Amino acid sequence: MSPIFSFFITLFNMIKRALAPIVQPQRLFAALMVIGGRSATATSTTCGNGSSQSPPSTPLLSSKSSTITSNKKSATPSSHLYIPKKSTLDSRQIGNYSREYSTTSSSSPSTSSSKPIFKDAYLNDLFWQLSSQGPAFEVNPNNIDFIQEPIDFYNHLIDGVKRSKKRITMASLYLGTGKQEIELVEEMKLAMERNKELKIHILLDGLRGTRIGVDKESSATILDELLNLYSDRVTISMYHTPDLNGILKKVLPPRINETIGVQHIKTYVFDDDLLLSGANLSKDYFTNRQDRYVLIRSTKSVSNYFNEIVEIIGSLSLHVDKDNKNQLLLSTGSIDPVTQSDEFKTLAYTKLSTLLKSHSFYPNNNNNNNKSVDSPFDCNNINNEETTWIFPTIQMGPFNIRQDEVVTSHIFESVPMDSKFFITSPYFNLTENYLNLILTGKPKLDIITCSPQANGFYGSKGLSSAVPDCYAIIEKRFLQRVQDTDNGKRISVQEYIRDRWTYHAKGLWIQVKNQQHPSITLIGSPNFGSRSVEKDLEAQIILVTQNKQLQQKMENEKNYLWTETQDANLELFEKRKVSLMVRILVYIFGNYL
């Protein structure tokens, strides 16, 4: 490369970095995608994690990353990265919690150092680190199942509605307007008619939930009759991001405005049962869009916790205007997220941070007090074949709540070399922190992402058709980084490819030393990209168990996803022809996908 050419590349990168905060390239990219053509798939919207990202604080393809890439055999050490260590301003710092707890626990001052929670040393240490960032829930492993097919996810939703007697709480990006979605709403009406004490709370994103589709319907209009029939027992909450305000609120049209931030949590509570997923409530997610789903039955404490998350966000949200179903109104006495965005963020932080109480341990029981205890040794199953714990995590960048980012970074950084590590992400555009923690890690790592054909934008018209190729370029650059850092034998990538199916599964599994199957999994709504970290509202669980039957279920779920895959390597990408225009798009906008 000539010195003159290098100079102009450096100059362009400097200008790009200087203008990024002003120009907001992710919004321009979203506009290009929309102007160029709509996705052929109903769920392929700019509001899904991956189709159009917000300005990342740690992009994969930033100029900093490019500099690192050009320096072969190297990756940024974790000591040089800004990795958050506290979930909130008042949280404990993740790192040395196990030793700290052993000297400060009021109920068992020395027990934690003399009697482990888990037999495996890594699992035991991880237990203490996770509990330093939020509550921990002891659960019965026999009450946990993983669902594999989208149609089974839909059937569980229908069954959950039918058997609910006291509460139905749903959080999703949006509710579709097709036949299956209407059937789901009809079942809710019947459930309300059968059970006079039943209450329903549905939380959706306000921008996506009021966007009118080609059938002239929206989530709000589909739910209108349910709300009118049972207005005293049905609540429809529409979250509006406080980051969409001022001139942007006035000029950005529907769909493009969703790139600023959305409610992205997917949780479904039926009395004391919890169905947690990354799947939305729409046709593709019920038929041929592969996701992940975990059902936790008869566990009141965990269901209450996710119900509380929805209740808090709902209390901050807008509601639908009865006269204009696609118009959102502010509840009396509420703070406006558009005109009072700073005050809104402060209030949201105050309310949501109360959820993250460290060293709060909930025993496995369904009694009515639902109270935590100060020590896990006051719970039922300690270091036996039933020992299973759930750690919910939330990530809400607009409110500076970073629990999921903190614990995910800790896991990436701490997985032992003698473990096996598995990651799935449909939109493979890691933040720089996650990327470098992976490249500097030690364990064997298998990754699954979607092939261009399994990308939700595959088959789109206009510039939208470039999105799968954009992700393919990012994937290729990741493979090159893997090779350049001598990680080729340690890290492998597979692509999900299944005829007429798209891929939306995300999370991870860890199989520790001397175990035949995974002992840890993360499952829920977050991706590993900057949008999940910075702009959207996310929630998931970390499940840790030494129960053999549950570990087998986790293994079966993982293997099921890997069944429809092909190996991804640099040779494969030599066969894929990518246009110059796509390369330019990735070079300019790659950080914001």
C-alpha positions as CSV (number, residue, x, y, z in Angstrom):
1,M,0.0,0.0,0.0
2,S,1.5,3.3,-1.1
3,P,2.2,6.0,1.6
4,I,-0.3,8.4,-0.3
5,F,-3.1,5.8,-0.3
6,S,-2.4,5.1,3.4
7,F,-2.6,8.8,4.2
8,F,-6.0,9.1,2.6
9,I,-7.4,6.0,4.3
10,T,-6.2,7.4,7.7
11,L,-7.7,10.8,6.8
12,F,-11.0,9.3,5.9
13,N,-11.1,7.3,9.2
14,M,-10.4,10.5,11.1
15,I,-13.2,12.4,9.4
16,K,-15.5,9.4,9.8
17,R,-14.9,9.3,13.6
18,A,-15.3,13.0,13.9
19,L,-18.6,13.1,12.0
20,A,-20.2,10.0,13.5
21,P,-21.8,11.7,16.5
22,I,-23.3,14.4,14.3
23,V,-24.3,12.5,11.2
24,Q,-25.6,9.4,13.1
25,P,-24.6,6.9,10.3
26,Q,-26.9,4.1,11.7
27,R,-29.9,6.3,10.9
28,L,-28.7,7.0,7.4
29,F,-28.1,3.3,6.9
30,A,-31.6,2.5,8.1
31,A,-33.0,5.1,5.7
32,L,-31.1,3.6,2.8
33,M,-32.3,0.1,3.6
34,V,-35.9,1.3,3.8
35,I,-35.8,3.6,0.8
36,G,-34.1,0.8,-1.2
37,G,-36.9,-1.7,-0.5
38,R,-38.8,-3.5,2.2
39,S,-37.8,-6.9,3.5
40,A,-39.7,-9.9,2.0
41,T,-40.1,-11.2,5.5
42,A,-42.5,-9.6,7.9
43,T,-40.1,-9.8,10.8
44,S,-37.2,-8.3,8.9
45,T,-37.5,-4.8,10.3
46,T,-35.0,-2.2,11.3
47,C,-36.1,-2.7,14.9
48,G,-34.8,-6.2,15.2
49,N,-31.4,-6.5,16.7
50,G,-29.1,-6.8,13.8
51,S,-30.8,-5.1,10.9
52,S,-29.8,-1.6,11.8
53,Q,-27.7,-0.8,14.8
54,S,-27.4,2.2,17.0
55,P,-24.0,4.0,17.3
56,P,-21.9,1.4,19.1
57,S,-19.5,2.3,21.8
58,T,-17.4,-0.8,20.9
59,P,-17.9,-1.6,17.2
60,L,-16.4,-4.7,15.5
61,L,-15.3,-2.7,12.4
62,S,-14.2,0.6,13.9
63,S,-10.9,2.2,12.9
64,K,-9.5,1.0,16.2
65,S,-10.4,-2.6,15.3
66,S,-9.0,-2.2,11.8
67,T,-5.7,-1.0,13.4
68,I,-5.7,-4.1,15.6
69,T,-6.5,-6.3,12.6
70,S,-3.5,-5.1,10.6
71,N,-1.3,-6.1,13.5
72,K,-1.2,-9.9,13.0
73,K,-0.9,-12.4,15.9
74,S,-2.4,-9.9,18.3
75,A,-5.7,-9.0,19.9
76,T,-6.5,-6.3,22.4
77,P,-5.9,-7.7,26.0
78,S,-8.8,-7.3,28.3
79,S,-6.7,-5.0,30.5
80,H,-6.8,-2.4,27.6
81,L,-10.6,-2.6,27.2
82,Y,-13.2,-0.6,29.0
83,I,-15.2,-3.5,30.5
84,P,-17.9,-2.4,33.0
85,K,-17.7,-4.2,36.3
86,K,-20.8,-2.8,38.0
87,S,-24.4,-3.3,36.9
88,T,-25.5,0.1,38.3
89,L,-23.8,3.0,40.0
90,D,-24.5,1.4,43.4
91,S,-23.7,-2.2,42.5
92,R,-20.8,-4.2,43.9
93,Q,-17.9,-4.7,41.6
94,I,-17.8,-8.1,40.0
95,G,-14.5,-9.9,40.7
96,N,-13.8,-10.9,44.3
97,Y,-17.2,-11.5,45.6
98,S,-16.7,-15.1,46.8
99,R,-13.9,-14.1,49.2
100,E,-15.8,-11.0,50.3
101,Y,-19.0,-13.0,51.0
102,S,-17.1,-15.6,53.1
103,T,-16.0,-12.9,55.5
104,T,-19.2,-10.8,55.6
105,S,-22.2,-13.2,55.5
106,S,-24.2,-12.6,58.7
107,S,-25.9,-16.0,58.6
108,S,-22.9,-18.1,57.7
109,P,-19.7,-16.2,58.2
110,S,-17.4,-19.0,57.2
111,T,-19.6,-21.5,55.4
112,S,-19.1,-20.3,51.9
113,S,-15.4,-20.9,52.1
114,S,-15.7,-24.3,53.6
115,K,-18.7,-25.7,51.7
116,P,-19.1,-25.1,48.0
117,I,-22.5,-24.5,46.3
118,F,-21.3,-26.5,43.2
119,K,-18.8,-29.3,43.0
120,D,-17.0,-27.7,40.1
121,A,-14.7,-24.9,41.1
122,Y,-15.5,-22.7,38.1
123,L,-19.3,-23.1,38.6
124,N,-18.9,-22.3,42.3
125,D,-16.9,-19.2,41.7
126,L,-19.3,-18.1,39.0
127,F,-22.2,-18.5,41.4
128,W,-20.7,-15.9,43.7
129,Q,-19.8,-13.5,41.0
130,L,-23.3,-13.6,39.4
131,S,-25.0,-13.2,42.8
132,S,-22.9,-10.0,43.4
133,Q,-24.8,-8.3,40.5
134,G,-28.4,-9.3,41.3
135,P,-30.8,-11.9,42.8
136,A,-30.3,-15.7,42.5
137,F,-33.2,-18.1,42.3
138,E,-33.0,-21.7,43.4
139,V,-35.2,-23.9,41.1
140,N,-36.3,-27.4,40.7
141,P,-34.4,-28.8,37.6
142,N,-37.4,-31.1,36.8
143,N,-39.5,-28.0,36.1
144,I,-37.3,-26.8,33.3
145,D,-37.7,-27.8,29.6
146,F,-36.4,-26.4,26.3
147,I,-38.7,-26.1,23.3
148,Q,-37.2,-26.7,19.9
149,E,-39.7,-25.9,17.1
150,P,-41.5,-22.5,16.5
151,I,-44.9,-24.3,16.3
152,D,-44.3,-25.8,19.8
153,F,-43.5,-22.3,21.0
154,Y,-46.9,-21.1,19.7
155,N,-48.7,-24.1,21.2
156,H,-47.2,-23.4,24.6
157,L,-48.4,-19.8,24.4
158,I,-52.0,-21.0,23.6
159,D,-51.8,-23.6,26.4
160,G,-50.5,-21.1,28.8
161,V,-53.4,-18.7,28.1
162,K,-55.9,-21.5,28.5
163,R,-54.7,-22.7,31.9
164,S,-54.1,-19.3,33.4
165,K,-56.3,-18.4,36.4
166,K,-54.7,-15.2,37.9
167,R,-52.3,-13.5,35.5
168,I,-51.0,-13.4,32.0
169,T,-48.0,-11.2,31.5
170,M,-46.4,-10.8,28.0
171,A,-43.6,-8.7,26.8
172,S,-42.6,-8.6,23.2
173,L,-41.3,-6.3,20.5
174,Y,-44.7,-6.5,18.8
175,L,-47.8,-8.7,18.1
176,G,-48.4,-9.6,14.5
177,T,-51.7,-9.2,12.8
178,G,-52.1,-12.6,11.1
179,K,-54.4,-15.6,11.7
180,Q,-52.3,-17.2,14.5
181,E,-51.9,-13.9,16.3
182,I,-55.7,-13.2,16.2
183,E,-56.3,-16.7,17.5
184,L,-54.0,-16.0,20.4
185,V,-55.9,-12.9,21.3
186,E,-59.2,-14.7,21.0
187,E,-58.0,-17.3,23.5
188,M,-57.2,-14.4,25.9
189,K,-60.8,-13.2,25.6
190,L,-62.1,-16.7,26.4
191,A,-59.7,-16.9,29.3
192,M,-61.0,-13.6,30.7
193,E,-64.5,-14.7,30.3
194,R,-63.9,-18.0,32.2
195,N,-61.8,-16.5,35.0
196,K,-63.2,-13.4,36.7
197,E,-60.0,-12.8,38.6
198,L,-57.6,-13.1,35.7
199,K,-55.6,-10.0,34.7
200,I,-53.6,-9.5,31.6
201,H,-50.7,-7.1,31.0
202,I,-49.1,-6.9,27.6
203,L,-46.0,-4.8,27.1
204,L,-44.9,-3.9,23.5
205,D,-42.7,-1.4,21.9
206,G,-44.8,1.7,21.2
207,L,-43.2,2.5,17.8
208,R,-43.3,-1.0,16.4
209,G,-46.7,-1.8,18.1
210,T,-48.4,1.1,16.4
211,R,-46.8,0.8,13.0
212,I,-49.5,0.0,10.4
213,G,-48.8,-3.0,8.1
214,V,-49.9,-3.7,4.6
215,D,-53.2,-5.0,6.0
216,K,-53.9,-1.6,7.6
217,E,-53.6,-3.3,11.0
218,S,-51.1,-2.9,13.9
219,S,-50.5,-4.6,17.2
220,A,-52.6,-1.9,18.8
221,T,-55.6,-2.5,16.6
222,I,-55.5,-6.3,17.1
223,L,-55.6,-5.8,20.8
224,D,-58.3,-3.1,20.8
225,E,-61.4,-5.4,21.3
226,L,-59.7,-7.2,24.2
227,L,-58.9,-3.9,25.9
228,N,-62.4,-2.5,25.4
229,L,-64.1,-5.6,26.7
230,Y,-62.0,-5.9,29.8
231,S,-60.5,-2.5,30.4
232,D,-60.6,-2.9,34.2
233,R,-58.5,-6.1,34.0
234,V,-56.4,-5.6,30.8
235,T,-53.4,-3.3,30.5
236,I,-51.6,-2.6,27.2
237,S,-48.3,-0.8,27.8
238,M,-46.4,0.8,24.9
239,Y,-42.8,1.7,25.7
240,H,-41.3,4.7,24.0
241,T,-37.5,5.2,24.0
242,P,-36.4,8.5,25.6
243,D,-33.7,8.7,23.0
244,L,-36.2,9.5,20.2
245,N,-36.9,13.2,21.0
246,G,-36.5,16.7,19.7
247,I,-36.2,17.1,15.9
248,L,-35.6,13.4,15.4
249,K,-39.1,12.6,16.8
250,K,-40.6,15.0,14.3
251,V,-38.7,14.0,11.1
252,L,-38.0,10.3,11.4
253,P,-40.8,8.3,9.7
254,P,-42.2,5.0,11.0
255,R,-39.8,2.0,10.9
256,I,-36.8,4.2,10.6
257,N,-37.5,5.7,14.0
258,E,-37.3,2.2,15.5
259,T,-33.5,2.3,14.9
260,I,-33.2,4.7,17.9
261,G,-34.2,2.1,20.4
262,V,-37.0,-0.4,21.3
263,Q,-38.5,-2.6,24.0
264,H,-36.9,-5.9,23.0
265,I,-37.6,-8.2,26.0
266,K,-39.5,-11.4,25.2
267,T,-41.0,-12.9,28.3
268,Y,-44.4,-14.7,28.8
269,V,-45.8,-15.4,32.3
270,F,-48.8,-17.6,32.9
271,D,-49.6,-17.7,36.6
272,D,-46.4,-19.2,38.1
273,D,-45.0,-20.5,34.8
274,L,-42.4,-18.6,32.8
275,L,-41.7,-19.0,29.0
276,L,-38.6,-17.0,28.1
277,S,-37.4,-16.6,24.6
278,G,-35.9,-14.3,21.9
279,A,-39.0,-14.8,19.8
280,N,-41.7,-12.2,19.1
281,L,-45.4,-12.8,18.8
282,S,-45.8,-13.1,15.0
283,K,-46.2,-15.6,12.2
284,D,-42.6,-16.2,11.3
285,Y,-41.7,-17.0,14.9
286,F,-44.6,-19.5,15.0
287,T,-43.6,-21.3,11.8
288,N,-40.2,-21.1,10.2
289,R,-38.0,-18.7,12.2
290,Q,-35.7,-20.7,14.5
291,D,-35.3,-19.3,18.0
292,R,-34.6,-20.5,21.5
293,Y,-37.3,-21.1,24.2
294,V,-37.1,-22.2,27.8
295,L,-40.2,-23.1,29.9
296,I,-39.8,-22.9,33.7
297,R,-42.9,-24.3,35.3
298,S,-44.3,-23.8,38.8
299,T,-41.6,-21.5,40.0
300,K,-43.4,-18.5,41.5
301,S,-40.3,-16.5,42.5
302,V,-38.8,-16.4,39.0
303,S,-42.2,-15.7,37.4
304,N,-42.8,-12.9,39.9
305,Y,-39.4,-11.4,39.1
306,F,-40.1,-11.2,35.3
307,N,-43.6,-10.0,36.0
308,E,-42.1,-7.2,38.1
309,I,-39.8,-6.2,35.2
310,V,-42.8,-5.9,32.9
311,E,-44.8,-4.0,35.6
312,I,-42.0,-1.4,36.1
313,I,-41.5,-0.8,32.4
314,G,-45.2,-0.7,31.9
315,S,-45.5,2.0,34.6
316,L,-43.1,4.1,32.5
317,S,-44.9,3.4,29.2
318,L,-47.6,5.1,27.2
319,H,-51.0,3.7,26.5
320,V,-53.2,3.5,23.4
321,D,-55.7,6.2,22.6
322,K,-59.2,4.7,22.6
323,D,-60.3,7.0,19.7
324,N,-57.2,6.5,17.6
325,K,-55.7,3.1,18.2
326,N,-52.3,4.0,16.6
327,Q,-51.9,7.1,18.8
328,L,-50.1,6.8,22.1
329,L,-51.0,8.9,25.1
330,L,-49.3,9.7,28.4
331,S,-50.8,8.5,31.6
332,T,-51.9,11.1,34.1
333,G,-49.0,12.2,36.2
334,S,-46.4,10.4,34.1
335,I,-43.1,11.8,32.8
336,D,-43.0,12.2,29.0
337,P,-40.1,10.2,27.5
338,V,-40.1,12.6,24.5
339,T,-40.2,16.1,26.1
340,Q,-38.7,15.1,29.5
341,S,-36.2,12.5,28.4
342,D,-33.6,13.2,31.1
343,E,-36.1,13.1,33.9
344,F,-37.6,9.9,32.3
345,K,-34.2,8.2,32.3
346,T,-33.6,9.1,35.9
347,L,-36.9,7.8,37.0
348,A,-36.5,4.6,35.0
349,Y,-33.0,4.0,36.5
350,T,-34.4,4.6,40.0
351,K,-37.2,2.1,39.6
352,L,-35.4,-0.6,37.6
353,S,-32.2,-0.6,39.7
354,T,-34.2,-1.8,42.7
355,L,-34.4,-5.1,40.9
356,L,-30.7,-5.7,41.2
357,K,-30.3,-6.6,44.8
358,S,-27.0,-8.4,45.4
359,H,-26.8,-11.5,47.7
360,S,-30.5,-12.0,47.5
361,F,-31.2,-15.7,47.4
362,Y,-34.7,-17.1,46.7
363,P,-35.3,-20.7,48.0
364,N,-37.1,-23.2,45.8
365,N,-40.6,-23.1,47.2
366,N,-43.9,-21.7,46.1
367,N,-45.1,-20.3,49.4
368,N,-46.9,-17.0,49.5
369,N,-44.2,-14.9,51.1
370,N,-41.8,-15.0,48.1
371,K,-39.0,-13.6,50.3
372,S,-35.3,-13.9,49.8
373,V,-32.8,-15.1,52.3
374,D,-29.4,-13.6,53.0
375,S,-27.4,-16.9,52.5
376,P,-27.7,-19.6,49.8
377,F,-27.0,-22.1,52.6
378,D,-30.5,-21.4,53.9
379,C,-31.9,-22.9,50.7
380,N,-32.7,-26.5,50.0
381,N,-30.3,-28.1,47.6
382,I,-26.6,-27.2,48.1
383,N,-24.0,-29.2,46.2
384,N,-26.2,-32.2,45.3
385,E,-27.6,-33.6,42.2
386,E,-30.5,-31.2,42.2
387,T,-28.5,-28.0,42.6
388,T,-29.8,-25.6,40.0
389,W,-29.9,-21.8,40.0
390,I,-31.2,-19.1,37.8
391,F,-29.7,-15.6,37.6
392,P,-31.9,-13.1,35.6
393,T,-30.1,-10.3,33.9
394,I,-31.3,-7.1,32.4
395,Q,-29.5,-4.6,30.0
396,M,-31.0,-1.2,29.5
397,G,-28.3,1.1,28.1
398,P,-30.6,4.2,27.9
399,F,-30.9,4.1,31.7
400,N,-27.2,3.1,32.3
401,I,-28.2,-0.3,33.7
402,R,-25.6,-2.7,32.4
403,Q,-26.0,-6.0,34.3
404,D,-26.1,-8.3,31.3
405,E,-23.1,-6.7,29.8
406,V,-21.2,-7.0,33.1
407,V,-21.9,-10.7,33.6
408,T,-21.5,-11.6,29.9
409,S,-18.1,-9.9,29.8
410,H,-17.1,-11.7,33.0
411,I,-18.1,-15.1,31.5
412,F,-16.3,-14.4,28.2
413,E,-13.2,-13.5,30.2
414,S,-13.3,-16.3,32.8
415,V,-14.3,-19.5,31.0
416,P,-11.5,-22.0,31.8
417,M,-9.2,-23.3,29.1
418,D,-10.3,-26.9,29.8
419,S,-14.0,-26.1,29.1
420,K,-16.0,-26.2,25.9
421,F,-17.7,-23.0,24.9
422,F,-20.6,-22.5,22.4
423,I,-22.1,-19.3,21.2
424,T,-25.1,-18.6,18.9
425,S,-25.9,-15.2,17.4
426,P,-28.0,-14.6,14.3
427,Y,-26.5,-11.1,13.6
428,F,-22.8,-11.7,14.0
429,N,-21.5,-8.2,14.7
430,L,-19.9,-8.4,18.1
431,T,-19.0,-5.3,20.2
432,E,-15.3,-4.8,20.4
433,N,-15.2,-5.8,24.0
434,Y,-16.9,-9.1,23.3
435,L,-14.8,-9.7,20.2
436,N,-11.5,-9.2,22.0
437,L,-12.5,-11.2,25.0
438,I,-13.3,-14.1,22.7
439,L,-10.0,-13.7,20.8
440,T,-8.0,-13.6,24.0
441,G,-9.9,-16.4,25.6
442,K,-8.6,-20.0,26.1
443,P,-11.4,-22.6,25.8
444,K,-12.4,-24.4,22.6
445,L,-15.2,-22.3,21.1
446,D,-17.8,-23.2,18.5
447,I,-20.0,-20.4,17.1
448,I,-23.2,-20.7,15.0
449,T,-24.6,-17.8,13.1
450,C,-27.0,-17.5,10.1
451,S,-26.0,-18.1,6.6
452,P,-26.9,-15.3,4.1
453,Q,-29.9,-17.5,3.1
454,A,-31.1,-17.7,6.7
455,N,-30.9,-14.0,7.2
456,G,-34.2,-12.3,7.7
457,F,-33.4,-9.8,4.8
458,Y,-32.6,-12.5,2.3
459,G,-34.8,-12.0,-0.8
460,S,-35.5,-8.4,-0.1
461,K,-35.6,-5.8,-2.8
462,G,-33.4,-2.8,-3.3
463,L,-30.7,-1.9,-0.9
464,S,-32.2,-4.1,1.8
465,S,-31.0,-7.1,-0.3
466,A,-27.5,-6.1,0.6
467,V,-27.9,-6.7,4.3
468,P,-27.1,-10.5,4.2
469,D,-24.0,-9.8,2.3
470,C,-23.0,-7.1,4.8
471,Y,-23.1,-9.6,7.6
472,A,-21.2,-12.1,5.4
473,I,-18.4,-9.6,5.1
474,I,-18.4,-9.0,8.8
475,E,-18.3,-12.8,9.4
476,K,-15.4,-13.1,7.0
477,R,-13.5,-10.4,8.7
478,F,-14.1,-12.2,12.0
479,L,-12.7,-15.4,10.5
480,Q,-9.7,-13.5,9.3
481,R,-9.2,-12.1,12.8
482,V,-9.4,-15.7,14.2
483,Q,-6.6,-16.7,11.7
484,D,-4.5,-13.7,12.3
485,T,-4.5,-14.2,16.1
486,D,-3.6,-17.9,15.8
487,N,-7.0,-19.0,17.0
488,G,-7.9,-21.2,14.0
489,K,-7.6,-24.5,15.8
490,R,-9.5,-23.1,18.9
491,I,-12.4,-21.2,17.3
492,S,-14.7,-22.6,14.6
493,V,-17.8,-21.1,13.0
494,Q,-20.9,-22.8,11.5
495,E,-23.7,-21.3,9.6
496,Y,-27.4,-22.2,10.0
497,I,-28.9,-23.1,6.7
498,R,-32.3,-24.6,6.2
499,D,-34.6,-24.3,3.2
500,R,-37.0,-21.5,3.6
501,W,-36.1,-21.0,7.3
502,T,-34.5,-18.0,9.0
503,Y,-32.4,-18.0,12.1
504,H,-32.9,-15.9,15.3
505,A,-31.4,-18.0,18.1
506,K,-29.0,-16.3,20.5
507,G,-27.2,-17.2,23.7
508,L,-24.4,-19.5,24.9
509,W,-23.5,-22.8,26.6
510,I,-20.5,-23.8,28.7
511,Q,-19.4,-27.4,29.3
512,V,-17.0,-27.5,32.2
513,K,-14.1,-30.0,32.7
514,N,-15.1,-33.6,33.4
515,Q,-18.7,-33.0,32.3
516,Q,-20.3,-34.7,29.3
517,H,-22.9,-31.9,28.7
518,P,-23.3,-28.1,29.3
519,S,-23.7,-26.9,32.9
520,I,-24.4,-23.3,31.9
521,T,-26.6,-21.6,29.4
522,L,-27.7,-18.0,28.7
523,I,-31.0,-17.6,27.0
524,G,-33.3,-14.6,26.3
525,S,-33.5,-11.5,24.1
526,P,-30.0,-10.0,23.9
527,N,-27.6,-10.3,21.0
528,F,-23.9,-9.7,21.5
529,G,-24.0,-6.5,19.4
530,S,-23.9,-2.8,20.3
531,R,-27.6,-2.3,19.9
532,S,-28.4,-4.8,22.7
533,V,-25.8,-3.2,24.9
534,E,-26.6,0.5,24.3
535,K,-30.1,1.1,22.9
536,D,-32.7,-1.5,23.5
537,L,-34.3,-3.0,26.6
538,E,-33.1,-6.6,27.1
539,A,-33.5,-9.5,29.6
540,Q,-32.4,-13.1,29.8
541,I,-31.4,-15.8,32.4
542,I,-28.2,-17.5,33.2
543,L,-29.0,-21.1,34.1
544,V,-26.4,-23.0,36.1
545,T,-26.9,-26.6,37.1
546,Q,-25.2,-29.8,38.0
547,N,-28.4,-31.9,37.5
548,K,-27.6,-34.6,34.9
549,Q,-31.1,-34.7,33.4
550,L,-31.2,-31.0,32.9
551,Q,-27.7,-30.9,31.4
552,Q,-28.9,-33.5,28.9
553,K,-31.8,-31.3,27.9
554,M,-29.4,-28.4,27.4
555,E,-27.2,-30.7,25.2
556,N,-30.2,-31.8,23.2
557,E,-31.3,-28.2,22.5
558,K,-27.8,-27.2,21.5
559,N,-27.3,-30.2,19.2
560,Y,-30.7,-29.5,17.6
561,L,-29.6,-26.0,16.5
562,W,-26.3,-27.4,15.1
563,T,-28.0,-30.0,13.0
564,E,-28.9,-27.6,10.2
565,T,-25.4,-26.1,9.7
566,Q,-22.5,-25.9,7.4
567,D,-18.9,-25.1,8.2
568,A,-17.9,-21.5,7.6
569,N,-14.3,-20.8,6.6
570,L,-12.3,-18.4,4.5
571,E,-12.5,-20.8,1.6
572,L,-16.3,-20.6,1.6
573,F,-16.2,-16.9,1.4
574,E,-13.9,-17.0,-1.7
575,K,-16.9,-18.5,-3.5
576,R,-19.2,-15.7,-2.4
577,K,-19.3,-12.7,-4.8
578,V,-19.9,-9.4,-3.0
579,S,-20.4,-6.2,-5.0
580,L,-18.3,-3.2,-4.5
581,M,-21.4,-1.3,-3.3
582,V,-21.8,-3.7,-0.4
583,R,-18.2,-3.5,0.5
584,I,-18.5,0.3,0.7
585,L,-21.7,0.0,2.8
586,V,-19.9,-2.2,5.3
587,Y,-16.8,0.0,5.3
588,I,-18.9,3.1,6.2
589,F,-21.8,1.6,8.1
590,G,-20.4,-1.7,9.4
591,N,-20.3,-0.4,13.0
592,Y,-24.0,0.2,12.9
593,L,-25.4,-3.1,11.6
